[in-house]
Amino acid sequence: MNSCARKGLLDFMKDEDAGVYCFQELKSSEETIRDDLKELNDYHIFFNFAEKRGYSGTACYSKKKPLSVTKGIGVEKFDREGRVLTLEFKDFYLINAYFPHSSRDLSRLDFKLEFNKAFKKYVGKFRKDIIIASDFNVAHKPRDLANPTSNKKNAGFRPEERKWFTNFLKNGYVDTFRMFNEEGGNYTYWSFMHNARGRNIGWRIDYFVVNEDFKDKVQKSEILSDVKGSDHCPIRIKLKK
């Protein structure tokens, strides 16, 4: 997050003027986060840092003060990595989540699948509408990455990961981007190597997901692929008034 701040993040936030911002993979700590990220006019700011410095972490900036803020999902081995922040508002919960990466050697695949299971249980307990803003670290379908065939056995496109996401959506949730755009070639992450972004060799692994009953309140769900500063680009959701 500090790196993005050096590349114009705060100017982007001021220009965008969103009601809420959700950040994942802060790679920072209470001691190392920039001072200008700790205070921003008109925003209530919440961090959930990982115990391990320079790793994982989530943050929310909200113009409206939430009724409550919850760090984690109640499972210590996941919560120590700062992966989930939940903001409760009058009509809905906003869940900011950074799902584990399975690692290139798949050494964390089991950990990720355990997190997935625990996360599903966590969100299932809410009795209000929910919005999930998340790097799910999975490309759901072949159209969600540039090279599906060569990535079938790789982290982020493993059958186990994709199956879990399919089943999660079938449990009453909606991938909001696909409400408005069914085309491939729309990605949210590109490797820094081999000019991947310039060639649009990417993955769509960042999503806004809402519960089925809430989907009619979604006016737009977009990918801001022109915004630079990270190997991910921002995504945006707009709700009907």
Protein Blocks (a to p, Z undefined) as FASTA:
>chain_A
ZZmmmnopmmmmmmnopabdcdehklpafklpcfklmpcghiacdddddfbghiahiddd
dfbacfbdcedjhiaklmmnopaccdddfkbccdddddddebjnlpmmmmmmmmmmmmmm
mmmmpcbdcdddddehpafblmlpfblmlmmmgghiafklmmmmmmmmmnopacfklmmo
ccghiafbdcfehhlmmnopacdfbdcdddfklmmmpmbdcddfkbghiabdcddddddZ
Z
